[in-house]
Each structure stands twice: as structure tokens, then as C-alpha cells.
């Protein structure tokens, strides 16, 4: 979720906005430290801190705070920390302890919010945040966050702590804009992937694509492999077997993709293997091809079902490779 863009949008439409952040987790909890939601005065919100009774109570308190008379202190948002013991306080069976930070913003914070929203558009970034004497949080974007020690509890006024924003998106090269390709782009739209969508037909793409996808018309799709970043995932599902084979062969040969998958059957895989050996690829290299793509437990063949299966497979690959958001790996306060 684009946190600061949502906050700016909410202030423009409603005058005030709230940001609720999970800043510390001990034991079992619905979400990790760094989970956030943005709330509107009318009760609407984006994002989630885990749902259930915790989120219900937090939203009720936040809606009340947004509706309260008076404004936050000048120069900063009002910041309220609260620690929730999920079992005794909320009867949630996970039983852990969650600390939340709730902040209220209005038009006086627009300059800071605009700067943070601009940074967010550029990808993941780190902020050094400090509680000021007026009960607000001041934030500074930094390039070298290691200089600030992570905290394990609620910071005191003047003590810096780290916050991380933006998702670390795993790059995906998707070759083919047919029925399955279109369904897959939609399936990946809310997920932590950046999609480079490639097809040799100029009229193959829909008029509108998700924000995390970029369309590329290429007369030689296999050459797109060369510019791919190391650690990308490649999915091959073009309208022609010859193009599929050319792309998959090149992707396997360069050995920089963490997954190379091709739509098809066991027969298609066998034919590809025969051609790939003729190109000089070793059996070990050919064995890295995932074909058919998708989870083997899901047998459905409609485009939407295949797309869901492949999206799940990509999530498994992403976690296996350790490419999870930074906030899930550490506690930033």
C-alpha cells in the first residue's frame, strides 16, 4: 500500500487522516511489525493490521480521534502508543502482545507528507523518526539507516527509531499477453511483484494494466532476457511454441533467473528438452525449467485458475529465496 499517498489523498478529501502502525510484536500476532493502515474520518480505511478484534478496537478509537474537536499540535501529528495483550484484552487466541502507534494528520503536515509520498514512489526507503516534545513524530529520510540502533520498546522523546516504507517487489518477466497472461497480471496486481509484460504483437495488451505492470512490445521477446535483473522470475506463455522455446532456452542459459516457468504439458516439456539439448544446454540446466507451471495440486485449466495457481507458486518461490519485505525480518522500534 502507498501509505503516504493515501494519507495525502485522505487529507485532500476529508481534511484529516490517521496512520496506525504496528511498531512491536511479542509472541504470536496477526501481523508483523511494520504493518499499517490509513483511516478516514468517515470510517473507511486502507490496509490492515491483522483484522479481528484488535483492528476493530483500533479503528473505533481512531475514528473517534479523527472526529474529535481540535487539531493536532502545530508542526506534527499527535502520536499515541498503546500496547494490546491479545488474549486478556481482546480474547484473541493468538495470545501475543502488540504495540500500535496512532497518528493524526491534517493540512499542516502536507509538506512532509508530500516528501514522503514522493520517496515512496521511488521504491522502498527508510526513515529516522523522532518523538518531539509536543507528542508528534518528526521524520527524516536517510540513506544509511545502520547508524541508528533498532529499538525493542517505546522510544522516549528525542530518541530516534527506524521506520521502513514501500514493498520490496520481486521482478517478474511475463512473456505472453494471451488469456492466461492477462489473468496472471490481474492476479499479481495486489501482490509484491513488479511485472515486465512482454509480447511480440503490438495489439496484444489491454488498454489498462495494473500499476505494478509495464507492457513491452518486442519483435524479439527472447532478447528481453538479457536486460533482466539477477534474481528475477521468468514466466513463458506466448502464442507460439517457437517463441516459448527461444525465451526459455535463453533464460535458462544465462543462469540469472531464480525461476523459469513455461506453460504447457509433459509433452511440450519433452519437445523443449530435445531442442534445448540441440542448442547445447545440459540436462542439469534443462531440469531447472518448471513446466507445467503452477502448483501440481491444482488441476484446473481455466485462465483464472491457472493464474491463481501460478501466483501461489511465485509467492512460494519468493519466500524460499528470502525475498520478503524488510519489516518482516526485523523489529524497527
C-alpha positions in Angstrom: 0.0 0.0 0.0 1.2 3.5 -0.8 0.9 4.8 2.8 1.8 8.4 2.3 -0.1 8.8 -1.0 -3.2 7.5 0.8 -2.7 9.9 3.7 -2.4 12.9 1.2 -5.5 11.8 -0.7 -7.5 11.5 2.6 -6.5 14.9 3.8 -7.4 16.4 0.5 -10.8 14.8 0.6 -11.7 14.8 4.3 -9.4 17.3 6.0 -7.7 14.8 8.3 -6.3 11.3 8.2 -4.9 8.7 10.6 -2.0 6.4 10.3 -2.0 3.3 12.5 1.3 1.3 12.6 2.2 -2.0 14.3 5.5 -1.0 16.0 6.3 -4.0 18.1 5.2 -7.6 18.3 6.0 -10.2 21.0 4.8 -13.8 20.6 2.1 -14.7 18.1 0.2 -11.9 16.4 -2.0 -11.4 13.3 0.6 -9.1 11.6 4.3 -8.2 11.8 5.9 -5.0 13.0 5.6 -2.5 10.1 2.0 -3.4 9.2 -0.1 -0.3 8.7 -3.5 1.1 7.9 -4.7 4.6 6.9 -8.1 5.6 8.3 -10.5 8.3 7.1 -12.9 10.3 9.3 -15.9 8.6 7.7 -14.8 5.2 9.0 -13.2 4.0 5.7 -9.7 2.7 5.7 -6.9 1.1 3.6 -4.5 -1.6 4.6 -4.8 -3.9 7.7 -3.0 -4.5 11.0 -4.4 -8.0 11.1 -8.2 -7.8 11.3 -10.2 -9.3 14.1 -10.9 -7.6 17.4 -7.6 -5.8 17.5 -8.3 -4.0 14.3 -11.9 -3.4 15.3 -10.9 -1.7 18.5 -8.1 0.3 16.9 -10.4 1.6 14.2 -13.1 2.6 16.7 -10.6 4.6 18.7 -9.1 6.1 15.5 -12.5 7.2 14.1 -13.3 8.8 17.4 -10.0 10.7 17.4 -10.5 11.9 13.9 -13.9 13.2 14.8 -12.7 15.0 17.9 -12.7 18.7 18.2 -9.4 20.5 17.9 -6.4 19.8 15.8 -3.1 18.0 16.4 -0.3 20.1 17.8 1.2 22.5 15.3 4.2 21.1 13.4 3.5 17.5 13.9 0.9 14.7 14.2 -0.5 13.6 17.6 1.1 10.2 18.4 -0.5 7.7 20.7 1.2 4.4 21.6 -0.9 1.5 23.0 0.1 -2.0 24.0 -2.5 -4.7 23.5 -2.3 -8.1 25.2 -4.3 -10.1 22.7 -5.6 -12.8 24.9 -6.6 -11.0 28.1 -7.5 -7.7 26.4 -9.2 -8.9 23.2 -9.9 -12.6 23.6 -7.8 -13.3 20.5 -6.4 -16.8 20.6 -3.0 -15.9 19.1 -2.2 -14.6 22.6 0.8 -12.3 21.7 1.4 -8.7 22.6 1.1 -5.9 20.0 2.1 -2.3 20.4 0.4 0.2 18.0 1.2 3.8 17.1 -1.7 6.0 16.0 -1.1 9.4 14.4 -3.5 12.1 13.3 -2.5 14.3 10.3 -4.1 17.4 8.8 -3.3 20.0 6.1 -0.4 21.5 8.2 1.5 18.3 7.6 1.1 18.4 3.8 4.7 19.4 3.0 6.2 16.5 5.0 3.6 14.1 3.6 4.3 15.1 0.0 8.0 14.5 0.5 7.4 11.0 1.9 4.9 10.2 -0.8 7.5 11.2 -3.4 10.1 8.9 -1.8 7.5 6.2 -1.7 7.0 6.4 -5.5 10.7 5.6 -5.9 10.6 2.3 -4.0 11.5 1.2 -0.5 13.1 3.7 1.8 14.0 4.2 5.4 13.1 7.0 7.8 14.6 8.0 11.1 11.7 9.1 13.2 11.8 11.0 16.5 9.2 11.8 19.1 9.1 15.5 19.6 8.2 17.3 22.8 4.7 18.1 21.5 3.7 14.5 21.2 4.2 14.2 17.5 6.6 12.3 15.3 9.2 14.0 13.1 10.6 12.0 10.2 13.8 12.3 8.1 14.6 10.1 5.0 18.0 8.6 5.4 20.3 6.6 3.0 22.3 4.9 5.8 19.9 3.6 8.4 22.6 1.4 10.1 23.7 4.5 12.1 20.5 4.3 14.2 20.1 1.4 16.6 16.8 -0.5 16.4 14.6 -0.3 19.5 12.8 -3.0 21.3 10.3 -0.8 23.2 8.5 2.5 23.1 11.1 5.3 22.3 11.3 8.3 24.6 11.1 11.9 23.4 14.1 12.7 21.4 15.2 9.1 20.8 15.4 8.1 17.1 13.9 5.0 15.8 13.7 3.4 12.3 10.7 3.0 10.0 10.7 1.3 6.6 8.2 2.1 3.9 7.5 0.6 0.5 7.4 -3.0 -0.6 10.5 -4.8 -1.9 9.0 -6.0 -5.2 10.3 -9.2 -6.8 10.8 -8.7 -10.5 8.8 -10.9 -12.9 9.3 -11.2 -16.6 6.0 -12.4 -18.1 6.1 -13.4 -21.8 2.8 -13.5 -23.5 -0.4 -11.5 -23.3 -2.9 -14.2 -24.1 -5.8 -15.3 -21.8 -3.6 -16.7 -19.1 -1.1 -13.8 -19.3 -4.0 -11.3 -18.8 -5.4 -13.3 -15.9 -2.0 -13.6 -14.3 -1.3 -9.9 -14.5 -4.5 -9.3 -12.6 -3.7 -12.0 -10.0 -0.3 -10.4 -9.4 -1.7 -6.8 -9.2 -2.1 -6.8 -5.3 1.0 -8.9 -4.7 4.6 -7.9 -4.1 5.8 -8.3 -7.6 6.9 -5.8 -10.4 5.9 -7.2 -13.8 7.5 -6.6 -17.1 4.9 -7.9 -19.5 6.3 -8.7 -23.0 4.6 -9.7 -26.2 5.6 -9.5 -29.9 2.1 -8.5 -31.0 1.6 -4.7 -30.7 -2.2 -5.1 -30.2 -2.0 -7.9 -27.6 -2.2 -5.8 -24.4 -5.3 -4.4 -22.8 -5.9 -0.7 -22.6 -5.4 -0.6 -18.9 -2.9 -2.6 -16.8 -2.2 -2.7 -13.0 0.2 -0.2 -11.5 2.8 -2.8 -10.9 3.0 -3.9 -14.5 4.8 -2.4 -17.5 3.9 -3.5 -21.1 6.7 -4.1 -23.6 6.2 -4.7 -27.3 9.2 -6.5 -28.6 9.7 -8.1 -32.0 12.3 -10.4 -30.4 11.0 -11.3 -26.9 13.9 -13.6 -26.1 16.3 -10.6 -26.2 14.4 -9.1 -23.2 16.0 -11.8 -21.1 19.4 -10.1 -21.4 18.4 -6.9 -19.5 16.6 -8.7 -16.7 17.9 -8.2 -13.2 19.6 -11.1 -11.4 17.1 -13.0 -9.2 14.1 -12.2 -11.4 11.4 -14.8 -12.1 10.5 -15.6 -15.7 7.2 -17.0 -16.9 6.8 -18.0 -20.6 3.3 -18.3 -22.1 3.4 -16.8 -25.6 1.1 -17.5 -28.5 3.8 -19.6 -30.3 5.8 -22.7 -29.1 8.8 -21.5 -31.1 8.9 -18.2 -29.1 8.3 -20.1 -25.9 11.3 -22.3 -26.6 13.6 -19.4 -27.6 12.7 -17.4 -24.5 13.0 -20.4 -22.1 16.3 -21.6 -23.6 17.9 -18.1 -23.3 16.5 -17.6 -19.7 17.9 -21.0 -18.6 21.3 -20.5 -20.3 22.0 -17.1 -18.6 21.5 -18.7 -15.2 20.4 -15.4 -13.5 16.7 -16.3 -13.0 15.6 -17.8 -9.8 12.7 -19.5 -11.5 12.0 -20.1 -15.2 8.5 -21.5 -15.8 6.7 -22.3 -19.1 3.1 -23.1 -19.6 2.4 -26.4 -21.2 2.2 -30.2 -20.8 4.7 -33.0 -20.2 4.8 -33.5 -24.0 5.7 -29.9 -24.5 8.4 -30.1 -21.9 9.9 -33.2 -23.6 10.0 -31.5 -27.0 11.6 -28.4 -25.4 14.2 -30.6 -23.8 15.1 -32.2 -27.1 15.5 -28.8 -28.8 17.4 -27.4 -25.8 20.0 -30.2 -25.9 20.5 -29.4 -29.6 21.4 -25.9 -28.6 23.9 -27.2 -26.1 22.1 -26.9 -22.8 22.9 -29.6 -20.3 20.4 -31.9 -18.8 21.1 -30.2 -15.4 20.2 -26.8 -16.9 17.1 -28.1 -18.6 15.9 -29.7 -15.3 15.6 -26.3 -13.8 12.7 -25.5 -16.1 9.3 -25.5 -14.3 6.9 -27.0 -16.8 3.9 -27.3 -16.5 3.8 -24.1 -14.3 1.5 -23.8 -11.3 1.1 -25.9 -8.2 0.7 -29.5 -9.1 -2.1 -29.9 -6.6 -4.3 -27.6 -8.7 -5.6 -29.3 -11.8 -8.0 -26.6 -13.2 -7.2 -25.3 -16.7 -9.3 -22.1 -16.9 -7.1 -19.0 -17.2 -8.2 -17.6 -13.8 -7.4 -20.9 -12.0 -4.0 -21.3 -13.7 -3.3 -17.7 -12.8 -4.1 -18.3 -9.1 -2.0 -21.4 -9.1 1.0 -19.7 -10.7 0.7 -16.7 -8.4 0.8 -19.0 -5.4 3.8 -20.7 -6.9 5.6 -17.4 -7.3 4.9 -16.5 -3.7 6.4 -19.8 -2.6 9.5 -19.1 -4.7 9.7 -15.6 -3.3 9.7 -16.7 0.3 12.0 -19.6 -0.4 14.5 -17.2 -1.8 14.2 -14.9 1.3 12.8 -12.0 -0.7 10.3 -11.0 1.9 9.6 -7.4 3.0 12.3 -6.0 5.3 9.8 -5.2 8.0 9.0 -9.0 8.3 12.7 -9.7 9.1 13.2 -7.2 11.9 11.6 -5.1 14.5 12.1 -1.4 13.8 11.2 0.1 17.1 
